[in-house]
Amino acid sequence: MPITKAFRWGYGLLLIFLIIFVGMKINFVFRPVGLLVQTLFFPFLIAGVLYYLFRPLVNYLQLKRVPRVLSILLIYLLATALIALLVYFVGPILQRQINSLIESTPVFIESVQEKMTDLQDNEWIQRLYENNRLNFEKGTDSISKKVPSGLAFIGSNIMDFIGFLTRMVTVLVTVPFILFYMLKEGEKAPRQILRLLPAMQQKNGRRILTDLDEALSSYIHGQIFVSFCLGTLLFIGYLIIGLDYSLLVAIVAMLTNVIPFLGPIIASIPALVIAILDSPMMVIKVLIVMVVVQQIEGHIISPQVMGRKLEIHPLTIISLLLAAGSMGGVLGLILAVPVYAVLKVIVHHSYRLWRLRKELSIEEKMIKGENTNGEKSYDDAIF
């Protein structure tokens, strides 16, 4: 069998594919592990985000000689008080807007039907209708036929929805406990990982873990700050132009902004729908607010907060979102950039260590009197 480097790589790839193939054939063995990961993923994900958000406060209080456990409890109390204030001041406004939106839904539907009727009476639409290129009646009939099947589908999956709500409640209950132990003992985790490495590699391992921690912390802090600024600016802008449900639409924009590039586009849809049902002038005002806020966020806030820290090209982010969205849906869109940032750090340090090891190997050969081709050096040839 050939023993060249290319064939060794080939043997390794074939072995990996063989392991994957055998693992797929005995997937029942790994199903409990999959269920365990699926159950623990979201609680630990949310707790991890909150850990990076609260850790600077805990470390600051600890520097002020406040015990770590007491610091965590103080932050919990502060967060609870802040949530209570938000519910007290913002909750009634948000509740009124949600109730108004629910009550206005029939009016919205009627308005959409009227606009569709006006559109159908348009001269160009009439020409398309006469040429059988566009048939509103056929589309209406198909929609009406699909409504009962859709309702039946919702009824058959009501138990799944209840199960989803149960899992969400479980997540909300368990996250504070997981976060408490993360904040209390999270600093010990890197030391435990470094103990698994040889003594000579612990320095490099510590550097990799530090860069990973910095990348995740920068992304989470930056994304939360940018999303908050975007939602606040949109809310102020919508208030100025008098858009209905301004707070609700701004909160949707703030939540969807965690998806780079695509988030603002998704957030613009509800605002434009409400503006279209209001008046054409409101559509223009909403578009102006969106453009102004996006310019402020894209040229002032994000470059100062995000761009200099992660150093990821926009084309790379778009490619990541396209691939992650097709494979993982909404969760893939949210996790694409931070996962890439982590992998980027790992690959960068792995390549650096490989180059360093290669240079040390060449230096050892030269010290032994050999050049990189395995021949004798010039000094040995003379003597």
Buried (B, 14 or more C-beta within 10 A) or exposed (E): EEEEEEEEEEEEEEEEEEEEEEEEEEEEEEEEEEEEEEBEEBBBBBBBBBBBBBBEBBEEBBEEEBEBEEBBEBBBEEBEEEEEEEEEEEEEEBEEBEEEBEEBEEEEEEBEEEEBEEEEEEEEBEEEBEEEEBEEEEEEEEEEEEEEEEEEEEEEEEEEEEEEEEBEEEBEEBBBEBBBEBBBEBBEEBEEBBEEEEEEEBEBBBBBBEBBBEBBBBBBBBBBBBBEBBBEBBBEBBEEBEBBBBBBBBBBBBBBBBBBEBBBEBBBEBBBBBBBBBEEEBBEBBBEBBEEBBEBBEEEBBEEBBEEBBEBEEEEBEEBBEEBBEEBEBBBBBBBBBBBBBEBBEEEBEEEBEEEEEEEEEEEBEEEEBEEEEEEEEEEEEE
